[in-house]
Amino acid sequence: MLLCLWGCLRSLTDPLLLSICFVSSPLVQGSPRGAVTAREMSRAQDRLSPGQALWKKFRPIEQLKEEFEKLNMKMETDYEIMVKLISKFNSSASTLDEKVAALYDLEYYVHQVDNAKDFLSLGGLRLVIEGLNSSEATLKEHAAFVLGAALSSNPKVQIEAIEGGALQKLLVILATEQPLAVRKKALFALSSMLRHFPYAQQQFLKLGGLQVLRSLFRQKGMEPLHQMEEKRQQYQQVRLVPAVLEQDWCAVGPRLLALPEHDSREKVLKLVAALMAVCRERYRGDPALGTALSLLRSEYEQLAAQEQQDGDMDGYFGELLGSINTIIQELR
C-alpha cells in the first residue's frame, strides 16, 4: 500500500488532486479520521473542473509510459525492416518459403524511391540479381518481381542493375523454357529497366532483345500472348469512331478536366489524347479546353518540380505534365 501511495504522490502536481489522492488511500481511510477525510474528499471533488474530474478514468502516467516504451521498441523504420528481410533472404538457414516471403515483403518496400536506393546500398539489389539464376522457379519469379519494383522510375538503381548483369539474366529467362509466372515477372522487370533509359535500350538491341521478345509468340505455353494479339485485331474491327462522333464524345473530355482527383484527370487526359485524331478541330475551337490545359500545366509544373527535388526524376506528376504538353503541342 505504501508503494501505491508513493506512485500516486509522484504522478500528481496539482495540490487539490494531491489531497484527493492522499485521502483516498487505504492508509488514510483506515484511520480514525476516515469519516472526516471522506467528507473532505467529496467537497474537493465537487470543486474539480470537468477536465480534472476525468483523471480517475485514465491509467496512471507511469503505466502509460511503460506501454509507450514497449510500443516504441516495436516500431521500426523501413530501413531496419529491409535489413532484416535482406538478411533472411541471404541466410543459408532460411527455408525456401522464408526466402520467398522475404522477397514478397521487400517488393512492397522497394517501390518507394528512397527505399530502393537504401536497398541498393544494403546489397539487396545484387542478391536479387543473383536470385535470377536460382534453380527454384518460385524464387526466380519473386526475385524478378522485386527487381522490377526497385527499377521503376529510379535511374540510380537502373544503372547499377545493368552494370550488375541484370539485363542479360532477364533475357536468358525469357529465351529459355520457364514457367509462365516467371516469364511474366521477368517481362515486368525488363520493362522497368528499359523505361526512360536509352543506354539500357541500346544494350537490349545489341543483345538481341527484340528477337527474344518475338520468339515468345512462338513458344509453347505462351498462349496468352497469342490471345492478346488476337484481341488487338478484334478491337481494330470495332467501328468505334463513328459512334464517338455521333454521341458527341469530343465535348465530354474537356469538361471532365475540372475534376479535382489526379487519377481522374489522368484518365481524362488519356481520353482526350485517344480522341485527338477525330476531335482535333473540335478541340482547337474550344477555348475552355485551352484554358483548362493551361491551368493544369501550371499546377503540374509545380508538382513535378517538387518531385524532382525529392529525387523522383520520372514521377507521376511529371508524366501527367508530359501528357498535357503533348496535347497542347498537338493542338497548335
C-alpha positions in Angstrom: 0.0 0.0 0.0 2.9 2.3 0.7 4.1 1.8 -2.9 0.7 2.5 -4.3 0.5 5.8 -2.3 4.0 6.7 -3.3 3.2 6.2 -7.0 0.1 8.4 -6.6 2.1 11.2 -5.0 4.8 11.1 -7.7 2.2 11.3 -10.5 0.3 14.4 -9.3 1.5 18.0 -9.2 -1.9 19.8 -8.6 -2.3 20.3 -4.8 -6.0 19.6 -5.0 -5.6 16.4 -6.8 -2.7 15.5 -4.5 -5.0 15.9 -1.5 -7.6 13.6 -3.1 -5.0 11.0 -3.8 -3.8 11.1 -0.2 -7.2 10.9 1.5 -8.4 8.2 -0.9 -5.5 5.8 0.0 -6.3 2.8 2.2 -3.9 4.0 4.9 -5.8 7.2 5.5 -9.3 5.8 5.1 -8.5 3.2 7.7 -7.5 5.8 10.3 -9.9 7.2 12.9 -10.3 10.3 10.8 -11.7 8.3 7.9 -15.2 9.8 8.1 -13.8 13.3 8.1 -11.5 12.8 5.2 -14.3 11.2 3.1 -16.4 14.4 3.5 -13.4 16.5 2.6 -12.8 14.4 -0.4 -16.4 14.8 -1.5 -16.2 18.6 -1.2 -12.9 18.7 -3.0 -14.2 16.6 -5.9 -17.2 19.0 -6.3 -14.6 21.7 -6.9 -12.9 19.9 -9.7 -13.1 21.2 -13.2 -14.6 18.8 -15.8 -11.1 18.2 -17.1 -9.7 17.4 -13.7 -12.7 15.2 -12.8 -11.8 12.8 -15.7 -8.3 11.9 -14.3 -9.6 8.9 -12.4 -10.9 7.4 -15.7 -7.4 7.0 -17.1 -4.4 4.8 -16.3 -1.5 6.1 -14.2 1.1 8.0 -16.1 3.8 5.5 -15.2 1.8 2.7 -16.7 1.3 4.7 -19.9 5.0 5.5 -20.1 5.7 1.8 -19.7 3.3 0.9 -22.5 4.6 3.6 -24.8 8.2 2.4 -24.3 7.1 -1.1 -25.3 5.4 0.3 -28.4 8.5 2.3 -29.3 10.6 -0.8 -29.1 8.4 -2.5 -31.7 8.4 0.5 -34.1 10.9 0.0 -36.9 11.9 2.2 -39.8 11.7 0.9 -43.4 15.4 0.8 -43.5 15.6 -1.5 -40.4 12.8 -3.8 -41.8 14.7 -4.1 -45.1 17.9 -5.0 -43.3 16.1 -7.9 -41.6 14.4 -9.0 -44.8 17.6 -9.0 -46.8 19.3 -10.9 -44.1 16.6 -13.5 -44.0 16.7 -13.9 -47.8 20.5 -14.2 -47.8 20.7 -16.6 -44.9 21.6 -20.2 -45.6 19.5 -21.2 -42.6 16.3 -19.8 -44.2 13.9 -22.2 -45.9 12.6 -21.7 -49.5 9.3 -20.4 -48.1 11.0 -18.0 -45.8 13.1 -16.6 -48.6 10.1 -16.2 -50.8 8.2 -14.5 -48.0 11.2 -12.1 -47.5 11.1 -11.2 -51.2 7.4 -10.8 -51.2 7.7 -8.2 -48.4 10.7 -6.5 -50.0 8.7 -5.9 -53.1 6.3 -3.7 -51.1 9.1 -1.5 -49.7 11.3 -1.0 -52.7 8.6 0.7 -54.7 9.5 3.9 -52.8 12.4 5.6 -54.5 14.4 6.3 -51.3 13.8 2.7 -50.1 15.1 1.4 -53.4 18.3 3.4 -53.0 18.7 2.0 -49.5 18.0 -1.4 -50.9 20.9 -0.9 -53.3 23.3 0.4 -50.6 22.5 -2.6 -48.4 23.5 -5.0 -51.2 19.9 -6.2 -51.8 20.0 -5.5 -55.5 23.0 -7.7 -56.0 21.3 -10.5 -54.2 18.1 -10.4 -56.2 20.0 -10.2 -59.5 21.8 -13.4 -58.3 18.4 -14.8 -57.5 17.5 -14.7 -61.2 19.9 -17.7 -61.6 18.1 -19.8 -58.9 17.0 -23.2 -59.9 13.8 -22.7 -57.9 11.2 -21.2 -60.2 9.3 -19.5 -57.3 12.5 -17.8 -56.0 13.4 -16.7 -59.5 9.9 -15.3 -60.0 9.9 -13.2 -56.8 13.4 -12.1 -57.4 12.4 -10.7 -60.8 9.3 -9.0 -59.1 11.5 -7.3 -56.5 14.0 -6.2 -59.2 11.2 -4.7 -61.3 9.8 -2.8 -58.4 13.2 -1.4 -57.4 13.9 -0.3 -61.0 10.7 1.6 -61.6 11.4 5.2 -62.3 14.7 5.0 -60.4 17.7 5.9 -62.6 20.4 5.1 -60.0 19.1 1.6 -59.5 18.7 1.2 -63.2 22.3 2.0 -63.8 23.5 -0.4 -61.0 21.3 -3.2 -62.3 22.5 -3.1 -65.9 26.1 -2.9 -64.7 25.4 -5.9 -62.4 24.3 -8.0 -65.4 20.5 -7.9 -64.8 19.6 -7.3 -68.4 21.5 -10.4 -69.7 19.9 -12.6 -66.9 16.4 -11.4 -67.7 16.8 -12.1 -71.4 18.1 -15.6 -70.6 15.0 -16.2 -68.6 12.8 -15.1 -71.5 14.7 -17.0 -74.1 14.7 -20.4 -72.2 12.0 -22.7 -71.1 10.5 -21.2 -67.9 7.1 -21.3 -66.2 4.7 -18.6 -67.4 4.7 -16.9 -64.0 8.5 -16.5 -64.1 8.4 -15.0 -67.6 5.7 -12.5 -66.7 7.8 -11.2 -63.8 10.9 -11.1 -66.0 9.0 -9.1 -68.6 7.9 -6.7 -65.8 11.5 -6.3 -64.6 12.7 -5.8 -68.2 10.2 -3.1 -69.0 11.1 -1.3 -65.7 14.8 -1.4 -66.7 14.2 -0.1 -70.3 11.8 2.7 -69.4 13.4 6.2 -69.8 16.9 4.6 -70.0 18.4 4.9 -73.5 21.6 3.2 -72.7 19.7 0.1 -71.5 17.6 0.2 -74.7 20.8 0.2 -76.8 22.1 -2.8 -74.9 18.8 -4.5 -75.2 19.1 -4.3 -79.0 22.7 -5.3 -79.1 21.9 -8.4 -77.0 19.1 -9.5 -79.4 16.3 -8.5 -77.1 13.8 -7.9 -80.0 14.4 -11.4 -81.3 13.9 -12.8 -77.8 10.6 -11.0 -77.4 9.4 -12.1 -80.9 10.2 -15.7 -80.0 7.9 -15.6 -77.1 4.9 -15.5 -79.5 6.0 -18.9 -80.9 7.0 -20.7 -77.8 4.8 -23.3 -76.2 3.0 -22.2 -73.1 2.7 -18.5 -74.2 -0.8 -18.8 -75.5 -1.9 -15.7 -73.5 0.4 -13.6 -75.8 -1.3 -15.0 -78.9 -4.6 -14.3 -77.3 -3.6 -10.7 -76.8 -2.6 -10.3 -80.4 -6.0 -11.8 -81.5 -7.8 -9.5 -79.1 -6.0 -6.5 -80.6 -7.1 -7.5 -84.1 -10.6 -7.8 -82.8 -10.6 -4.3 -81.3 -9.4 -2.9 -84.7 -12.6 -4.3 -86.3 -14.8 -2.4 -83.9 -16.2 0.7 -85.6 -15.8 3.0 -82.6 -15.0 6.3 -84.3 -18.5 6.9 -85.9 -20.2 6.1 -82.6 -17.9 8.5 -80.8 -18.7 11.4 -83.2 -22.4 10.6 -83.2 -22.6 10.7 -79.3 -20.5 13.9 -79.2 -17.7 12.5 -77.1 -15.5 15.3 -78.3 -17.3 17.6 -75.9 -17.1 15.2 -72.9 -13.4 15.1 -72.2 -12.7 18.8 -71.9 -15.4 19.2 -69.3 -14.1 16.4 -67.2 -10.7 18.1 -66.8 -12.2 20.1 -64.0 -12.3 17.0 -61.8 -10.0 17.5 -58.7 -8.6 14.0 -58.4 -5.2 13.4 -60.1 -6.2 9.8 -61.1 -9.4 11.1 -62.8 -7.5 13.8 -64.6 -5.0 11.2 -65.9 -7.8 9.1 -67.4 -9.4 12.2 -69.0 -6.1 13.2 -70.5 -5.8 9.7 -72.0 -9.3 10.1 -73.4 -8.5 13.4 -74.9 -5.3 12.1 -76.4 -7.1 9.0 -77.8 -9.7 11.1 -79.5 -7.3 13.6 -80.9 -7.3 12.1 -84.4 -11.1 12.5 -84.7 -11.7 15.5 -82.4 -8.7 17.8 -83.2 -10.6 20.5 -85.0 -13.3 20.5 -82.3 -10.7 20.7 -79.6 -9.0 23.7 -81.3 -12.2 25.6 -81.4 -12.9 25.0 -77.7 -11.5 27.9 -75.7 -12.5 26.2 -72.4 -10.2 23.3 -73.2 -7.2 25.6 -73.9 -7.8 27.4 -70.6 -8.1 24.1 -68.7 -4.9 22.7 -70.2 -3.0 25.9 -69.3 -4.2 25.8 -65.7 -3.3 22.1 -65.4 0.1 22.7 -66.9 0.9 25.4 -64.3 -0.3 23.2 -61.5 1.7 20.1 -62.6 4.8 22.1 -63.4 5.0 22.9 -59.7 4.2 19.3 -58.6 6.7 17.8 -61.0 9.4 20.2 -59.8 8.7 19.1 -56.2 9.0 15.5 -57.3 12.4 16.2 -58.9 13.6 17.9 -55.7 12.7 14.8 -53.8 14.8 12.7 -56.2 12.0 11.3 -58.4 13.0 12.3 -61.9 10.3 10.4 -63.7 7.5 10.6 -61.2 3.7 10.5 -61.6 3.2 14.3 -61.8 6.0 14.5 -64.4 4.1 12.0 -66.5 0.9 13.9 -66.3 2.7 17.1 -67.2 4.2 15.3 -70.3 0.7 14.3 -71.3 -0.6 17.8 -71.0 2.3 19.2 -73.0 1.8 16.6 -75.7 -1.9 17.5 -76.1 -1.1 21.3 -76.2 1.5 20.6 -78.9 -1.0 18.5 -80.9 -3.5 21.4 -80.9 -1.1 24.0 -82.3 
